[in-house]
Amino acid sequence: MSKKVIMVVDDDYENQVLAQKILEDEYQIASADSGEMALAFIPKIKPSLVLLDLNMPGMDGIEVYRCMRERFGEECPPVIFLTADRRPEMEVTCFREGAADYIAKPFIPNIMLTRVKRTIELDELQKNLAHQVEEQTKAIRYQTRKMLKLQEKIVDGLATLIECRDGSTGTHVLNTRRYVAMISEKLLERGIYPEEITPEFVKFLCEAAPLHDVGKIVVSDVILNKPARFTEAEFNIMKRHASEGGKIVREIFGDEADPEFVKVAIDAIKYHHEKWDGSGYPEGLKGQEIPMAARIMAVADVFDALVSERVYKDAMPVEEAFDIIVTSSGSHFDPRIVSAFVDMREEITRILKEGN
């Protein structure tokens, strides 16, 4: 096994010779009598350690080490400063500059050899740890990408399943996702509810939006596609879709998906029929007791239901739908979310007219 290379940088030839005698049995020694020479040869010989004299004519040791860090970056070898200055403040200066250690002159063989060995071992340990962290990070990123792809496939599959159960729901899934994105991004832009609405929250909510009616899987086709008003009993069955949807998502994703995504998804699915005044379902939550994801989802869901044709009703004119949303601010919906939504009236109206 080839010996590790140590570079000794000292303008005093005797010091170079003494350091070589102390270290040559275990290391290969390269010498330089100036900082300029050291900087020129370091990238060629790639030493495992540099013993660097602090006091040299021209570039002193500290200046040389700063140049080393700037030029070689992560490839910069560790440095032990050599100095005849035994003042405590000099020791502080050495470590403040980032040196691995310092050795006082005149050299004491056992001390020099011990500190050199320790420094090289610590440097190798740090590099090995950094490599392990890098490899583990790559593995985590790979697993995360796999998880996200699986998550997307499951969401798309469930959304397709919902669409198959109710032909109108397919368009509803696309529309509500768009409105959710517009509302949440507008709130984020305005800094409304900043502790809750973050870029990550917006991303997760937009991903989860297509699942908001997944609980309709448990509802009979007879009720789901009834072309008339529900009876009280039928409506009670229909209301189950909110709670059942939350259970379905928890069972499907479990611990496999991002926990924050799962939370946002369940909040949007289970509580998007809650109302600001507490008169909604399934739990009668009120005001800010209602999760943020559900409060945003509620506006998007109701608005699209109003402007869309269903088996039991015709599509409502856009302006009339906006009027209902505004009128329901503070009773059905969070007023701040309604305000952000209504401020996008022109853009939403244009989108609906263009049919995109």
Secondary structure, DSSP 8 states (H G I E B T S, - for coil): ----EEEEE-S-HHHHHHHHHHHTTTSEEEEESSHHHHHHHHHHH--SEEEEES--SSS-HHHHHHHHHHHHGGG---EEEEES---HHHHHHHHHTT-SEEEESS--HHHHHHHHHHHHHHHHHHHHHHHHHHHHHHHHHHHHHHHHHHHHHHHHHHHHHHHHH-HHHHHHHHHHHHHHHHHHHHHHHHTSSTTT--HHHHHHHHHHGGGTTGGGGGS-HHHHT-SS---HHHHHHHHHHHHHHHHHHHHHHTTTS-HHHHHHHHHHHHHTT--TTS--SSS---GGGS-HHHHHHHHHHHHHHHHS-BTTB----HHHHHHHHHHTBTTTB-HHHHHHHHTTHHHHHHHHHHT-
